[in-house]
Amino acid sequence: MKKDYPSTEREWLKYLTIDNYFTSFQIEHRKNIIIETGCNFDSIVNDIKEYRAKNKLEIFVFQEKRFFITDTFRLTKNIETIKEFWKSLEYNFQSKFSLELLKETLIEEGYYSSTIEGAHSTIKRAKTLANGKSQPKDKSEFMVYNNFKALIELEGQKEEITNELIFKIHEITVENTLEEDYNIGKYRTEPNEIINQSGKVIFSPISDIQKMNVMLNELLKFLKDDEFSKPLEKIYKAIAFHFLFAYIHPFDDGNGRTVRILFSYLLKYYGYDMFYYISLSEIINRKKAKDYYQSFIDVERSNIQDVNSFDMTYFFYYLSEVMVEGLSILKHRINTHLREDIIKNVAKENNIDLTPRQRKIIKILSNKNNTFIITTKELSQRLQVSQRTTQRDLKLLVDFGLVERVKAPKNKKQNYFRINVDL
């Protein structure tokens, strides 16, 4: 048995439903471990049910269907962390580097969102397509390019989400990627099924098309401010929209790519503009896309006790943590740009004319992923030039006071270099 498992019933409650938010199947799977710790499994399950019922927050209701979350301490903490970013030092500099950040993000989001859906390409190729230096050659490349185009289309928009806007984004997103008989820029007119790679049906969206359209309209009303409805944090609305749109699955294909674009836009529309400088799809892809899909499945299968009651906490946990991780990456990128900017301004003030390669060295050294220090050999490999050439550039940058030499650990002979700025 793992030593870090809880040892009391209260600790198990915290572990199973606050630190993590496990499904009933996942809890049952841990039954023997719980019993081995000397705790009463049935008592813990009852405590979990009681806690979740007590902290239940209904988010969206449509006819007989009710969608809710359990507002746990951890989920609230994630939401507060997202909101606190407005107060951070990095947010104050976000606008200064907005163009650079936006370009990086739109390319990455276009690439990774398409990769989640099975596109095969490279980030280098995505940059080439985005910069207009080449045209898409196959379905995968159109998926990447279209995502980029759709994000660009919405970048300057400030209107609420409507059916017309959804149609436009879907049309851009799926252009040249679907078979001719699919409805493009139009909601489906027939039942649909979600099938996994082995051909098994894992989810059947609403088959009643009239009901589907009514639910979509109710979802769009839900996004608007209504003084007569229960007050709800807009960040909760945005996450709920992401799940509910996918749950309704209004298009024959392209639902995932479309909703991820709309989610980024909705966050920006609600004032969380920092998320237009983060590729959430990059993080989803990094954390394994199967976990993203599993969070949907966990909600869809949470109605065992009540067929019309859906616990969206599984999805809220997953996506809010993706968002928190995204903000951490954004902080790093802003700091990287800030360090690079400081050094370049020092060079400008001292009339130092940097070569393109010297600028690239400063960019590399500004990146925290390099732990701010790097050897001549590593730099040469990154720059694809000889060590002698790199040494000459570094000597000049050291002489200018832009870069400093750091003594290597006692067991290593080479020197390390870093930019001459503390941040």
Stockholm file with secondary structure:
# STOCKHOLM 1.0

chainA/1-423         MKKDYPSTEREWLKYLTIDNYFTSFQIEHRKNIIIETGCNFDSIVNDIKEYRAKNKLEIFVFQEKRFFITDTFRLTKNIETIKEFWKSLEYNFQSKFSLELLKETLIEEGYYSSTIEGAHSTIKRAKTLANGKSQPKDKSEFMVYNNFKALIELEGQKEEITNELIFKIHEITVENTLEEDYNIGKYRTEPNEIINQSGKVIFSPISDIQKMNVMLNELLKFLKDDEFSKPLEKIYKAIAFHFLFAYIHPFDDGNGRTVRILFSYLLKYYGYDMFYYISLSEIINRKKAKDYYQSFIDVERSNIQDVNSFDMTYFFYYLSEVMVEGLSILKHRINTHLREDIIKNVAKENNIDLTPRQRKIIKILSNKNNTFIITTKELSQRLQVSQRTTQRDLKLLVDFGLVERVKAPKNKKQNYFRINVDL
#=GR chainA/1-423 SS CCTTSCCSHHHHHHIIIIISCCCHHHHHHTHHHHHHTTCCHHHHHHHHHHHHHHTEEEEEEETTEEEEEECCHHHHHHHHHHHHGGGSHHHHHHGGGHHHHHHHHHHHHHHHHHHHTTCCCCHHHHHHHHTTSSCCCSHHHHHHHHHHHHHHHHHTCCSCCCHHHHHHHHHHHHTTTSCTTSCSSSCCSSCCCEECTTSCEEECCCCCHHHHHHHHHHHHHHHSCCTTSCCCCHHHHHHHHHHHHHHHCCSSSCHHHHHHHHHHHHHHHTTCGGGGGSCHHHHHHHTCHHHHHHHHHHHHTCCSSCTTEEETHHHHHHHHHHHHHHHHHHHHHHHHHHHHHHHHHHHHHTTCCCCHHHHHHHHHHTCGGGTTCEEHHHHHHHHTSCHHHHHHHHHHHHHTTSEEEECCCTTCCSCEEEESCCC
#=GC SS_cons         CCTTSCCSHHHHHHIIIIISCCCHHHHHHTHHHHHHTTCCHHHHHHHHHHHHHHTEEEEEEETTEEEEEECCHHHHHHHHHHHHGGGSHHHHHHGGGHHHHHHHHHHHHHHHHHHHTTCCCCHHHHHHHHTTSSCCCSHHHHHHHHHHHHHHHHHTCCSCCCHHHHHHHHHHHHTTTSCTTSCSSSCCSSCCCEECTTSCEEECCCCCHHHHHHHHHHHHHHHSCCTTSCCCCHHHHHHHHHHHHHHHCCSSSCHHHHHHHHHHHHHHHTTCGGGGGSCHHHHHHHTCHHHHHHHHHHHHTCCSSCTTEEETHHHHHHHHHHHHHHHHHHHHHHHHHHHHHHHHHHHHHTTCCCCHHHHHHHHHHTCGGGTTCEEHHHHHHHHTSCHHHHHHHHHHHHHTTSEEEECCCTTCCSCEEEESCCC
//
